[in-house]
Amino acid sequence: MIYPVPRIHPAGDAAALVEVGDEISEEAHERVRGLDAALASARSSGRVGGGANGIIETIPAYASLLVQYDPAILTFGALAGELLAFAGTARAVPRPATRLHEIPVVYGGEYGPDLDGVAAAHRLAPEQVVALHSEAIYTVYMLGFAPGFAYMGTVPEAIATPRLETPRIEAPAGSVGIAGQQTGIYPQASPGGWRILGRTGVSLFNPHREPPALLQAGDRVRFVPASAEAAGVREGAKTRPALPSAPGGAVEVLSPGALATIQDLGRPGYQHAGVPVSGAMDPFALRAGNLLVGNQPSDACVEITLAGAAFRFWEDAVIALTGADLGCVAHTPDLPNWDIPLWTPCYLRPGSWIEFRRPVWGCRAYLSVAGGIAVAPVMGSRATYLRGGFGGYAGRALAAGDLLPVGPARSDAYMLIGHEPEEPLHLPPYAPDPTVRVVLGPHADRFADDSVSALLTEGYAMSPQSDRMGLRLRGPALKRRAGGEMLSAGTALGAIQVPPDGQPIVLMTDRQTAGGYPIIATVLRDDIPLLAQCVPGEATVRFRAVPATRDA
């Protein structure tokens, strides 16, 4: 149905979810586009938030719009009032002109592991499922989840099937899946809970192409059954476009340890195309490191996970280590073995090298170098998005032998050595087993009362399978109230989504931009660093509910 008045829910302290209905339809989506267009016009004229442009980005979906804002400028209450006013006057915007894409798909077998299960659930033969799925022509309603992932509808009712109880750790690139009455294609290998019917080798996203996504909102798609060869599916073949090689530089990677990547504050502005913001898992630590060495807050640094990383400096360098204490030791020509202090600018002579020997506390350290790591930006950011294979150092994790370029440092950078910053650093309350603040919603009403109570009273262990995309938790199952499949909607940083198995997942910096699992609560933006420093397999997390408006 279409709601007479939009429903507005808090999504943490920095986002609001506006729902115009609960159906996949042209009418609902036209209203979403109309509201999005009205907000864009208001932002450009400075009319949002009493003259202050506090809205950062929007993510349109089937029948909802996620509005991300700066809580230092806007409160949820003020924004909700303005959104209702805009919704009352915004004109519906029809979808753009259509293009028809024919996508070859090899169905079933190793390429479609869920085909037989879908067929059995509907008492059909697998061939009938293929026929029904491929005979329909689908509309692209939105992009989300991953770069170039097109949400399409509607799947024939005869084969519409709910998502998996527990999402896969990884669905192969090119997987063609269904979720309820939605269908889509995974552009890159990624976790996901859709039922996979087949696979295609069509390239859906290239960050160096304009537009980067093959499928755009308003396009039409028909899936064509084909052989693996005709569908372009070849095991072991590259699924990503060739990327330019990274340049050499002044910092050599001797060892990346468990994982080392180049990160900055991310690439906002592309979530409507399914591109995650990415960036530092602990943005406070990155900003602080840049401040300590005289960089801009958004300059790139190296994010180091746990132990084993080592780097050599071939030129004079002013560095700072922030975030986790990973037992970093420096070896210099005049002093062979000294502990590098955290949160303090230090000087390294040419030929010096540092190594991260063992974690003392925390999970992620940040190596900031005066001048910043100067790899080429992609889509406005130097952040590495590993699943998409772009940004950072040729789109991948760092490896031994990589040479990292460093930009020009501030002329007085050496004056910062050993000095405290002009303004004191108020560190987040890091802890091995933190309690983090959450705002309930936007879908808390979909859960039983005892499940909401369990979230706020029980401890949840962090699974070793946690990563930059999401932190998988294990604890009392969170049970939903009766109801069908939920429409996919935009997701905010820190959203706690709950798959059917009841085990929550906290969405982090490389999260999907849209998803279809209900979100019981959302972590406050300022508490994200506490989760970033939790060690998977060791930490236990607790949650405490607070109001959506910080000054409430």
N, C-alpha and C positions, 0 to 999 in steps of 0.2 A: 504494500500500500504506500501511498504518498501521504506524508504527515501534513496536516493543515498548517502547523507551525513547526519549524525545524526544532530538533532536540539538540541541545548543546551540553556536552559533557567535558569536564576537565580531563586532560591527558598529562598528568604531572603538573608541575608549576610553570611550564613553559610551552604548553600546547593545549588546544581545545579541539574536540571532534564535533563537527556539525553534521547531523544526520537529517536528510530531507525525506527519507523513506527507507523501506526494507526490501526493495525489489530491484531486479535487473530490468530496467526499461529505459526507452529513449526519453520519456517524460522526466523520470527521476534524474537521469544524467544531464539533461538540458538544464535543470534547475541548479545542479552542482556547478556546471560550467558558467551559468549566469552569475551565481554568487562569487565564484572565483574571479570572473572578469570585473565585477563591481569592486571587489577588494583591491584588485590590481590597479584599477583607476584611482581609487581612494588613496592607495599608497603613493602613487606617483604624484598626487596633488597634496600629500601630507595631511589628509583629512582623518586618518585613523588615529585613535588614541588622543583626541583633543588637540590635534595638530602635530603630534609626535608620531613618527613612523616606527611603531614598535613591532610590526609584523615582519618576520624574517623570511618565511617561506610557506608555501601551501602545497598540499598533496591531494589532488582530486581523485576520487574513486567512483565506484558505480553510483552510489547514492549518498555519499558523504564527502566532506572536505575537512582534512586535518590542517589546522592553522597553527603554525609555530611562531612564537612571539618572544620578545625580550621581557622577562618579568621585572627588570629594573625600570621599564618604561610603562608597561601595561600590567594591570591585574586581570585575573580571570573574570571577575565580576564586570569590570568596565568593558572588556573585550566582548563578553557574552551579550551585553546590552547593545553594543554596536553591531554585532553580527546579526542579531534579531532584526535590527532596523534595516540593515542591508538586505537581508533575506526577504523582507516585506516589499522592497522596491526593486530588487534586481530582476531583470528580464531574462527569461530562459534563452539560452544560446544553443541553436541547433548544431549538430556535429558537423565538422568540416567535410569537404568533398571526399568521396570514397575512392580508394584504389582496391582492386582485387588481386590478392596474392595467392598463388597456388603453391602449397608447401608439400613436397614429397615426403612420405613417412613410411618407414618399415615397421609394421605392427607386430606385436607379440614376440614370443621366444625370449632370448636374452635382452632384446631391445625394448620389450614391453612386459615386464615381469608381473604387472597387475592385471593384464588383459583377462586371463582365465578367471581370476577372482571376481572381477567386475561382471563377467558373463554369468558366473555361477550365482552371484547375488541377485541377478535379474532373471534367472532361469532362461538364459539365452545361450546360443552357441557363440564362440569367440568371433566367428565370421559375421554374425549379426551385429555384434557390438562395433566391429570395424565399419560395417556398412552404415550403421546409424551415425557414427561419429564423423565419417568422411562425406556423407551425403549433405550434411548441413553446411550452410554458409554463415560464418561467425562474424560478429562486429567486434572490433577492438574498442573497448570502452576506456581503457586507461593503461598506463605503463607503471610498473612498480615491482616490488620484491627484489629484483636484480636488474642491472643495466640491460635494457631492451626486452624485459619480460612483459609481454602483452597479455593483459587479462581480457579474455574473449567470452562472449555468450551469444546464444544460450545453447547448452548441451541438451539434446532431446531428453525429455523426462524419462523415457524408457531405459536410459543408461546412466542417469544422474546418480552419482555415488559419493558419499561423504569422504572426507580426508581420512588418511590413515590414523589409527589410534595414537601411534608414536611416530613422529616424523623421521625420515631417513637421515642418517648422518651425511649422505651425499647422493644426490641424483646426478647421473652423467649429463654433460652438456648435450643439448639437443633433445632431451627427453620431452615427449609430448604427453601431458597429463590432464586429468580432469579432477575437479573438486566441486561436488554439488553440480550446479548447472554452469560452472565455469570451465573453460579449457585454456591451456597455455603451453608455452614451450620454454624450458629452462635454457637460457642463452649460455650460461657457464655452469660448470659442476658446482653444486651447492646443496646444503641441506634442504629438505622440503617434504611436505606431507601429502602431495597430490598423488593420485593413482596413475601410474605410468602405463600408457597403452602402447607406446612406440617411440621411435627416435628419428630425427632428421639431421642432416649435415649442413643445413642452410645457415649461413653466418647472419646472426641477428643483431650484433652490436659491434661497432668499431669506434673507439674514442677519437680516432684521427679522421673520421668521415663526418660529413655534415649533411643531414642530421646523423648522429651516431647510431640511432636505432633504425632498423629496417622497417619495422611496423610502427605506425603512428595511430593515435586516437582517431577514430572514424574510418579507418581502413577495414576492408572485408577480407576474410581468409577462408580458403577451402583446403582441407587436407586431402592429399591424393595418395592412396595406397601404392607402394612401390617396393622394389627390391632394395637391399642394403646398398648396392652399388648405385642404383638410380637415385636413392635418397641422399647419396653423398656421405654415407656413414662408413667410416673405415677405422677400425680399432687401432689405437696408437697414433692416429693422425692428429695434427695440430687443430685445436678448436678455437684458437685465438689468432687475431691478425698479427703479422710480423711487426714488432715494435723496434723503434730506433735503439741502438746500443747506447749504454750510458758512457759518459766521458770519464777520463782518468782524473786524478786529483791528488790532494795533499794528505788524505787520510787513507791508509790501507787497512782493509779488513783482513786480519790474520785468522780469525775464526768468528763465525756468526753465533756460536753457542746454540741454545735451543731454538731461538728465533730472533733475528734482528731485521728491522725494516726502517726505511726513512719515512718520517711522519711530520705533519704540521697540524694546523687546526682544522684541516679537512676542506672539502669542496662543496659547500652549500650552494643551492641554486639549481641543482639538477635532479632533485628527488622526484619531481614529476615525470622524469624519464626513467625512473628506476635506479638511478645512480646513488649509492649510499654516500653519506658525508665522509665516512672514514676518518682519518686523522688519529691523533694520540688517544689511547685508551684513558690516560690520566692527563687531561688537558691542563690542569693546574700545574703539574710538574713541568710540562713543556713550556708553558708561559713563564714560570719562575726561572727555568734554566736560561731562556732567552734574555730575560731581564738581567740576570747575573752577569752575562757576558756582553751586554750592550746591544743585543739584537732587537729586531722588531718582534712583538709577541707571537706573530704567526710564522716566523722563520722555521725552516725545517731542521730537524735534528734526527738522531738515531734512537729508536725505541728498542730496548734490549730486554729480552724475556729470560728470567732465571739465570743460570750460570753458564760459563764456558766461552763467552765472547771475548775477543781481544782485538786491539787496534794499534797500528803504528802511525806516528805523526812525522811526516817528512819535512814539515816546515814548522816555524814557531807557531804555537797555538795557545790561545786562552780558552779554557774549557770549564764547564760546570756539570756536575752530576746531580740529578734530582730524582725524586721518586723513591723507588725501593733501594735498600742497602743490599747490594749484591756482592759485597766484599771486594771492591775494586782496588787493585794494587798497581802502582806506577813503577816503571823501570826507566830511569834516565841516565845519561852518561855520567853525571856526578853523584847520583844517589840511586843505587840499584833496586831498592825495594822499600817503597813507602805507601802507606794507606792514603788514598785520596778522600778528603772529607766531603760529605754531602752538603749541598746548598751553599757552596763556597767557590768563587772563581779561582782557578789554578792555572799556572803557567807550565807549559811543556816545551822543552828544547827540541830541535830537529833530531830525529832518530829515537826519541822516546817512544815507549809503548806501554799500553795499559791492558790489564786482564781482569775479568770478573770471575773470581775464584769460586765463591759459594754464596748462596742467598743467606743473609742474616735475618732480614724480614722483608716481606713484600714480594711482588712478582715482576714488576716492570721498572727499569731504570731508564733515564733519558740522558743521553750524551749531547750536550749543546756545545757548539764550537763558535767562537766569535767570527761573524761573517755568515754563519748559517751554511747548511749543506745545500750546494747550489746546483742540484740536478734540474733538468728542464721541467717546468710545470706542465701538467696535462689537465685540461678543462679547469684552469685557474688554480691548481693546487699541486704541490709536490708530494702529497700523501700517497702512500702505497696502498692500492686496493688489490689484495692478493687474489681473491676469487675472480676478479675481472681481468687481472693481468695487466694493469696499467698504473701509471704514477710511480713515484719513487725511482728506484734504480732499475730501469728497463722492465718495470711492472712485476718485479719478483722480490723475494726475500734476499737479503745480502748473503754473499758466499765468500769463502776465503779467496783472496787475490783481488777482490774488487777495490777500485781506487775511487774515493769519493771527493768530488770537487768542493772547495770551500770558497764562499764569496768574500768580497772585501770587508774587513772588520772596521769597526769604528776607530777613528784615529787615536782615541784615548783609551782603547780597550785594555791596554796593559796597566792603566791606572786603576782598573777594577780588581786586580789580582789581590785576593785575600781580604777584600773589603765586603762589609755587609751592604745590601742594597739601601738606597735612600729611604725607602719605605719598608718597614719590617714585613717579613713573609709570615702570614698567619696560616700555618700548615693545616690541612684537613685533619680531622681526628682519625688518622690511619690506625687500624687494628687488625690483627690476624683473623678475628671472628667479629666483624663489625655489625652494628645495628644501624640500618639505613632508613631514612624517612621516605615515605611513599604517600601519594595522593590516591585514594581509591578511585577506580574507574579507568577508562570510560565504560567498562562492561561489568562492573561489580555486581549489578543487579541480576546478571545471568548466573550467579553462583549461589549455592545454598549458604544460609547464614553461618552454619558451623564451619564451612570452608573459609569464609572471610575471617572468622575468628581464628582458625588454625593458622592462616597466613600471618596474622598479627601476634600470635603467641608462641608458635613453635619455631624451632631452628631448622634451617634447610641446608643440607650439605652440598657443597659445590662439586659437581662431577668432574672427573679428569677429562671428559670430552668437551669441556668448555673452551671457547676460543674468542677471537675478536668479534665474531658475529653475535654470539649469545652465550650466556652463562647458564648451563643446565644444572638445575637444582634437584635434590632428592629429599623427600620428606613426606608428611601426610598428604595424601591425594586431595586435590581441590576439585570438588564435584560441582558440575553445572546443574542448574535447574533444567527441567524438560524444555526442549526446543530443538529446532532444526539447524541446518548449516547457517553460519553467519556469513554475510557478504564481506569480501575483502575490503579493508580500509587502510588508510595511512597509519604508520606506526611512528611513535616518538622514541627518542633516546631514553632508555631505562624502562620501557614498557615491559610488564611481566605478563607474557602471554601463556595460556594454559591449553596444551593439546588435550585430546580426549582421555589420555592416560592419567591426567590430573597432576603431572609433574611440571612445575613452572619453569619457564625459560626467561631470563632477563636479557632483553635485546640491547646490544652495545653498539660500538661505533661503526662496525661493518654490517650492521643489521639490514635486513630487507626493508625497503621503504614502504611496503604495504604487506598485509598479511590477513589471514582469515580466522585465526584462533582468537577467542575472546581474551581481552586484557583486563585482569582483575584489579591491577593497580599499576602505578608508574612511579619510578624512583625519582626523587628530586634531582635536579641538574647538579647541584653542589655536592651531592653524595656519590656521584658516579666515580670519582677517584677512589673512594673507599672500596668499591667493588673491583675496580681495575687492579688494585694491589692484592686482592685475595688470591691465594695459591690454589689452583684447581686440585681436587683430590684431598685437600687438607682443611680448607676453610669451611666454617659454618656461618650462615648469614641469618640475621633476624630483621624483621620489618616493623616499623612504627608508623601509624597513620597520622598525617597532619592535614590541615586545610589546604585547598588549592592556592589560595592567596597568601603570600608569605607574611603580610602584615596583619593577617586575621588572628 
